[in-house]
Amino acid sequence: MRNTAAIYIARPLLGRALRWAGLSVALNLVWEVAQLPLYTIAQDPSAARIAYAVLHCTVGDAIIAAADFVLAGFVLRDAEWPSSRPWSGGALAILFGLAYTVYSEWHNVYETGAWAYSARMPLIFGIGLAPSLQWLVVPVATLLIVRAWDRTPAGQSR
């Protein structure tokens, strides 16, 4: 019986997570470009390397966002959480995204050296403020847009 319930939740949840991730790509791309000067990659002479870094991070953000959406849906047992339980689901998505981001920033900046902060990056306990704020602002914006889409009557364009 439990497996049937999980499948009942998983199918619609995955479809909605893809929509969430698609919107997240656009919002996170804007954020990644805006925060670019706060990372040393912005000083790289190769525009191709900079573009790759922005694209890589944006795709990673979308994957994180989709995972956060799915995790919130499983915890709440509700694929419709943006409409039915926006505060609970949004808080969970933010919590999961922020937790992963703090880990990822620490690991990639201090453990592996995969990227580095410029002197302009404000830090909180050694973690960049901009990527931390990203996982507060972008999920809220995504939730508000998805809720607006869900309220748009059928037949009207989004």
C-alpha positions as CSV (number, residue, x, y, z in Angstrom):
1,M,0.0,0.0,0.0
2,R,2.8,2.4,0.8
3,N,4.4,1.9,-2.6
4,T,1.1,2.7,-4.3
5,A,0.9,6.0,-2.3
6,A,4.4,6.9,-3.2
7,I,3.7,6.3,-6.9
8,Y,0.5,8.3,-6.6
9,I,2.5,11.3,-5.3
10,A,5.6,10.8,-7.4
11,R,4.1,11.0,-10.9
12,P,2.4,14.4,-10.6
13,L,5.2,15.6,-8.4
14,L,7.8,15.0,-11.1
15,G,5.8,16.8,-13.7
16,R,5.4,19.8,-11.5
17,A,9.0,19.7,-10.4
18,L,10.0,20.0,-14.1
19,R,7.9,23.1,-14.5
20,W,9.4,24.4,-11.3
21,A,12.9,23.7,-12.5
22,G,12.2,25.3,-15.9
23,L,11.1,28.5,-14.3
24,S,14.0,28.2,-11.9
25,V,16.4,28.2,-14.8
26,A,15.3,31.6,-15.9
27,L,15.3,33.1,-12.4
28,N,18.6,31.5,-11.4
29,L,20.3,32.6,-14.7
30,V,19.5,36.2,-13.8
31,W,20.8,35.7,-10.3
32,E,24.0,34.0,-11.5
33,V,24.8,36.8,-13.9
34,A,24.1,39.4,-11.3
35,Q,26.4,37.8,-8.7
36,L,29.2,37.0,-11.1
37,P,31.4,39.9,-10.0
38,L,31.4,38.4,-6.5
39,Y,33.4,35.4,-7.8
40,T,36.9,35.4,-9.2
41,I,35.7,33.7,-12.4
42,A,34.5,37.2,-13.5
43,Q,38.1,38.2,-13.9
44,D,38.9,35.3,-16.3
45,P,40.0,36.6,-19.7
46,S,38.1,33.8,-21.4
47,A,34.4,34.7,-22.1
48,A,33.8,31.1,-23.0
49,R,35.0,29.9,-19.5
50,I,32.8,32.6,-17.8
51,A,29.8,31.6,-19.9
52,Y,30.4,27.9,-19.1
53,A,30.6,28.7,-15.4
54,V,27.3,30.6,-15.5
55,L,25.6,27.9,-17.5
56,H,27.0,25.1,-15.3
57,C,25.8,26.9,-12.1
58,T,22.4,27.7,-13.6
59,V,21.8,24.1,-14.6
60,G,23.0,23.0,-11.1
61,D,20.6,25.5,-9.5
62,A,17.7,24.1,-11.6
63,I,18.6,20.6,-10.4
64,I,18.7,21.7,-6.8
65,A,15.4,23.5,-7.2
66,A,13.7,20.4,-8.7
67,A,15.1,18.2,-5.9
68,D,13.9,20.7,-3.3
69,F,10.4,20.7,-4.9
70,V,10.2,16.9,-4.9
71,L,11.6,16.7,-1.3
72,A,9.0,19.2,-0.1
73,G,6.3,17.3,-2.0
74,F,7.3,14.0,-0.4
75,V,7.6,15.4,3.1
76,L,4.1,17.0,2.8
77,R,2.7,14.1,0.7
78,D,1.3,16.6,-1.6
79,A,2.2,17.2,-5.3
80,E,0.1,20.4,-5.2
81,W,1.9,22.0,-2.3
82,P,2.5,25.4,-4.1
83,S,-1.3,25.8,-4.2
84,S,-2.4,23.8,-1.2
85,R,0.4,24.4,1.3
86,P,2.6,27.2,0.0
87,W,4.0,28.3,3.3
88,S,5.0,24.8,4.4
89,G,6.3,23.7,1.1
90,G,8.1,27.0,0.4
91,A,9.8,26.8,3.8
92,L,10.9,23.3,3.1
93,A,12.2,24.1,-0.4
94,I,14.1,27.1,1.0
95,L,15.5,25.0,3.9
96,F,16.7,22.2,1.6
97,G,18.1,24.6,-1.0
98,L,19.9,26.7,1.6
99,A,21.3,23.7,3.4
100,Y,22.7,22.3,0.2
101,T,24.1,25.6,-0.9
102,V,25.9,26.2,2.4
103,Y,27.4,22.7,2.1
104,S,28.3,23.2,-1.6
105,E,29.8,26.7,-1.2
106,W,32.0,25.5,1.7
107,H,33.0,22.3,-0.1
108,N,33.8,24.0,-3.4
109,V,35.5,27.1,-2.1
110,Y,37.4,25.7,0.9
111,E,37.8,22.0,0.2
112,T,38.2,21.5,-3.5
113,G,38.9,25.1,-4.7
114,A,36.5,24.6,-7.6
115,W,35.6,28.3,-7.4
116,A,36.6,31.3,-5.3
117,Y,35.0,34.4,-3.9
118,S,36.3,37.8,-5.0
119,A,37.1,40.4,-2.3
120,R,33.7,41.9,-3.0
121,M,31.7,38.9,-1.8
122,P,30.1,39.6,1.6
123,L,30.6,36.5,3.9
124,I,28.6,35.0,6.7
125,F,30.6,32.5,8.6
126,G,32.8,32.1,5.5
127,I,29.9,31.4,3.2
128,G,29.0,33.9,0.4
129,L,26.0,36.0,1.2
130,A,24.8,36.2,-2.4
131,P,24.4,32.5,-3.0
132,S,22.8,32.2,0.4
133,L,20.3,34.9,-0.4
134,Q,19.7,33.3,-3.8
135,W,18.1,30.3,-2.0
136,L,15.8,32.6,-0.1
137,V,14.8,35.0,-2.9
138,V,14.6,32.7,-6.0
139,P,12.3,30.0,-4.4
140,V,9.9,32.6,-3.1
141,A,9.8,34.3,-6.6
142,T,9.3,30.9,-8.2
143,L,6.5,30.0,-5.8
144,L,4.7,33.3,-6.4
145,I,4.9,32.9,-10.2
146,V,3.8,29.3,-10.1
147,R,0.8,30.3,-7.8
148,A,-0.1,33.0,-10.3
149,W,0.1,30.6,-13.2
150,D,-2.1,28.1,-11.3
151,R,-4.7,30.9,-10.8
152,T,-4.7,31.8,-14.5
153,P,-8.0,30.5,-16.1
154,A,-7.6,27.8,-18.8
155,G,-7.3,29.3,-22.3
156,Q,-5.6,32.5,-21.1
157,S,-1.9,32.8,-21.9
158,R,0.7,32.9,-19.2
